[in-house]
């Protein structure tokens, strides 16, 4: 049962109700462990470190450190039927998670446009293999419990920022299985139905090829990409990924901006071109709610 994965014990009446609507109301905002048993690739030394939040840079970016228990937090949208949903992967260079700016703020945006959000808390620091397993398990977990979450398992996407975008790419264009099969849940596909990569990191090599851990194919999901030309993490990540998608025949939309740097999330910075990228993303996300086809404008010849 879904309640078996709750991170903290809860005795509220909602969790004892049998009505699905009341159950979901009681689960709103709650976090769920992705594995009942010990997660694969557990590092005992890192697991012993205490998890904590930090804003020592005083930049308004709340950072979560020393994650050893991977979870998703359920933030549902009101919906008469199964809602589309998106898993949110914050960035942080695999050293920490930018939990507010690239986590809860993005969940709020997704809910405002009609998508249930799941905020992924993946393992860090420096646990890329474990983090990839966490992201894949999150996709499977949400699909497995789609009925209880009132989401459409065939309209489940993922969005990531910086290192989180690298993680989203890792489950969208995986070259191999992310972890050994542990239970029935692991028989479900971990590939999302659509992917958004916002100022992605670590996707391209210095010689303008996709990084060797990826395999972009015709089965890679439709993808939305945002990056700026002055991004210190290299605009080539977006350029190389977009070309790989196009070469594979995958639907892709990319927006490159003259300036904006890195790590801006949805923060409003008047006069900076990249500010407001999420309004373009909203149109792209809404297109995912259709039957998967796009208008055949290429058949029109207009000048």
C-alpha positions in Angstrom: 0.0 0.0 0.0 1.0 3.6 -0.7 0.9 4.4 3.0 3.6 1.9 3.7 6.0 4.3 2.0 5.2 7.3 4.1 8.4 8.8 5.5 6.8 9.7 8.8 4.1 8.0 10.8 0.7 9.6 10.6 -2.4 8.9 12.6 -4.7 11.4 10.9 -8.2 10.1 10.1 -7.6 10.7 6.4 -5.1 7.9 6.2 -7.8 5.5 7.6 -10.5 6.6 5.2 -11.4 4.4 2.2 -12.7 7.2 0.0 -10.0 8.0 -2.6 -10.7 11.8 -2.4 -10.3 11.9 1.3 -7.2 9.7 1.1 -5.6 12.0 -1.4 -6.4 15.0 0.8 -4.6 13.4 3.7 -1.6 12.6 1.5 -1.2 16.1 0.0 2.2 17.5 0.8 3.4 14.3 2.3 6.7 12.6 1.4 7.1 8.9 0.4 10.2 6.8 0.6 11.0 5.3 -2.8 12.1 1.9 -1.4 10.7 0.0 1.7 14.1 -1.7 2.0 17.5 -0.2 1.7 17.9 1.7 -1.5 20.4 0.3 -4.0 24.0 1.8 -4.1 23.7 3.0 -0.5 26.9 4.5 0.8 27.1 3.7 4.6 29.4 6.6 5.3 27.3 9.2 3.5 24.1 7.7 5.0 25.5 8.4 8.5 25.7 12.1 7.8 22.9 14.3 9.1 20.6 15.9 6.5 20.3 19.7 6.9 19.1 22.9 5.2 21.4 25.8 4.5 21.1 29.4 3.4 24.6 30.5 4.5 25.1 32.3 1.1 22.1 34.6 1.9 21.0 34.4 -1.7 17.5 33.2 -1.1 18.3 29.7 -2.4 17.6 27.1 0.3 19.9 24.2 -0.1 19.4 20.7 1.2 22.5 18.7 2.1 23.4 15.1 2.9 20.3 13.3 1.4 20.5 9.6 2.2 16.8 8.6 2.1 15.4 9.2 -1.4 11.8 10.4 -1.4 9.1 12.1 -3.5 6.7 14.8 -2.1 3.2 14.7 -3.4 1.7 18.1 -4.4 -1.5 17.4 -6.3 -3.6 19.6 -8.5 -7.4 19.6 -8.2 -8.7 17.4 -11.0 -12.0 15.6 -11.7 -10.1 12.7 -13.3 -6.6 11.4 -13.5 -4.3 14.5 -13.9 -1.1 14.8 -15.9 2.0 14.9 -13.6 5.6 16.0 -13.5 8.5 14.9 -11.4 10.7 17.8 -10.4 14.5 17.3 -10.1 16.3 20.2 -8.4 19.9 21.0 -9.3 22.9 21.6 -7.1 25.9 20.1 -8.9 25.2 16.7 -7.2 26.6 18.4 -4.0 23.2 19.5 -2.6 19.6 20.1 -3.8 18.3 23.6 -4.6 15.1 22.6 -2.8 13.1 25.8 -2.8 14.0 27.7 -6.0 14.3 24.6 -8.2 11.9 22.5 -6.2 8.8 23.8 -4.5 8.7 27.0 -6.7 8.6 24.8 -9.8 5.9 22.5 -8.2 3.8 25.7 -7.7 4.3 26.7 -11.3 3.3 23.2 -12.5 0.2 23.1 -10.3 -0.8 26.6 -11.7 -1.0 25.1 -15.2 -2.9 21.9 -14.3 -0.2 19.4 -13.5 0.3 17.4 -10.3 3.9 17.7 -9.1 6.2 15.3 -7.3 9.3 16.8 -5.8 12.2 14.4 -6.0 14.7 14.3 -3.1 17.6 12.3 -4.5 20.8 11.3 -2.8 23.8 13.6 -2.5 26.5 14.6 -2.3 28.5 12.9 -5.1 26.2 9.9 -5.5 25.4 10.1 -9.2 24.7 6.4 -9.7 22.4 6.4 -6.6 20.7 9.6 -7.8 20.0 8.0 -11.2 18.5 5.0 -9.5 16.4 7.4 -7.4 15.0 9.2 -10.4 14.2 6.0 -12.3 12.5 4.6 -9.2 10.5 7.9 -8.8 9.0 7.4 -12.3 8.1 3.8 -11.5 6.8 4.7 -8.1 4.4 7.4 -9.5 3.2 5.1 -12.2 2.7 2.1 -9.8 0.6 4.2 -7.5 -1.1 6.3 -10.2 -4.6 5.3 -9.1 -4.0 6.4 -5.5 -2.4 9.7 -6.6 -5.1 10.3 -9.2 -2.6 10.8 -12.0 -2.5 9.5 -15.6 0.5 7.0 -15.8 0.7 7.7 -19.5 1.2 11.4 -19.0 4.0 11.5 -16.5 6.9 13.8 -17.3 10.1 15.0 -15.7 11.7 18.4 -15.4 15.2 19.0 -14.2 17.6 22.0 -13.5 21.3 21.9 -14.0 22.5 18.6 -12.4 18.8 17.8 -12.0 18.4 18.2 -15.8 21.3 15.8 -16.2 19.4 13.4 -14.0 16.2 13.9 -16.1 18.2 13.2 -19.2 19.7 10.1 -17.6 16.3 8.4 -17.3 15.0 9.8 -20.6 18.0 8.5 -22.7 19.4 5.7 -20.6 22.0 3.4 -22.0 21.4 0.6 -19.4 19.2 -0.3 -16.4 19.6 2.2 -13.5 19.6 -0.4 -10.8 19.0 -4.2 -10.2 15.4 -5.2 -10.1 14.2 -5.2 -6.5 10.4 -5.8 -6.7 7.3 -5.7 -8.9 7.5 -1.9 -9.2 10.9 -2.2 -11.0 9.2 -4.1 -13.9 7.5 -0.8 -14.9 9.2 1.5 -17.4 11.3 4.3 -15.9 11.3 6.4 -19.1 9.1 9.5 -18.7 6.5 10.5 -21.3 8.0 14.0 -21.8 11.1 15.8 -20.5 12.1 19.4 -19.8 15.8 20.3 -19.4 16.4 23.7 -17.9 20.0 25.0 -18.1 21.2 21.3 -18.3 24.7 20.3 -17.2 27.1 17.5 -18.1 25.3 16.4 -21.3 28.0 17.2 -23.9 31.7 16.4 -24.3 34.3 18.9 -25.2 34.3 17.7 -28.8 30.5 18.4 -29.1 29.1 14.9 -28.7 26.6 13.6 -26.2 28.3 12.3 -23.0 29.0 8.6 -23.3 26.5 7.5 -20.6 23.6 8.5 -22.8 21.8 6.8 -25.7 19.5 9.3 -27.5 17.2 7.2 -29.7 13.8 7.4 -31.4 12.3 6.2 -28.0 13.6 9.3 -26.1 10.7 11.4 -25.0 9.7 14.8 -26.5 12.0 17.3 -24.9 11.9 21.1 -24.0 15.2 22.8 -23.5 16.2 26.2 -22.1 19.7 27.6 -21.8 21.6 30.9 -22.1 24.6 31.7 -24.2 26.5 33.0 -21.2 25.8 30.0 -19.0 29.0 29.1 -17.2 28.0 25.4 -17.5 28.3 25.7 -21.3 25.5 26.3 -23.8 26.9 23.4 -25.7 24.9 21.1 -23.4 21.7 22.3 -25.0 23.0 22.5 -28.6 24.4 19.0 -28.6 21.3 17.5 -26.9 19.0 19.2 -29.3 20.9 18.0 -32.3 20.9 14.4 -31.0 17.2 14.6 -30.5 16.7 15.9 -34.0 19.0 13.3 -35.5 16.9 10.6 -33.7 13.6 12.0 -35.0 12.4 13.1 -31.5 10.2 16.1 -31.1 12.2 18.9 -29.5 11.8 22.5 -28.7 14.8 24.6 -27.6 15.1 28.2 -26.4 18.5 29.9 -26.3 18.8 33.4 -24.7 21.6 35.9 -25.0 22.1 36.3 -21.3 20.8 35.1 -17.9 23.6 33.0 -16.6 22.8 29.8 -14.6 20.5 28.9 -11.8 17.9 31.5 -12.4 14.9 29.2 -12.0 11.7 31.3 -12.3 13.1 34.3 -10.4 12.0 37.5 -12.1 14.9 39.7 -13.1 13.5 42.6 -15.2 15.4 43.2 -18.4 17.1 39.8 -18.4 16.0 38.0 -21.6 15.6 34.5 -20.0 13.2 35.8 -17.4 9.8 34.4 -18.1 10.9 31.2 -19.9 8.3 29.3 -18.0 5.5 31.0 -20.1 6.9 29.3 -23.2 7.2 26.1 -21.2 3.5 26.3 -20.2 2.5 26.2 -23.9 4.8 23.2 -24.5 3.5 21.3 -21.4 -0.1 21.9 -22.4 0.7 20.4 -25.8 1.6 17.2 -24.0 -2.0 16.9 -22.9 -3.1 16.3 -26.5 -3.0 13.0 -28.2 0.7 13.3 -28.8 0.4 14.6 -32.3 1.2 18.2 -33.5 -0.5 20.1 -36.3 1.1 19.3 -39.6 2.0 22.9 -40.5 5.0 21.7 -42.5 2.5 20.6 -45.1 1.4 24.2 -45.7 3.4 26.2 -48.1 2.9 29.9 -47.3 5.1 32.9 -48.1 
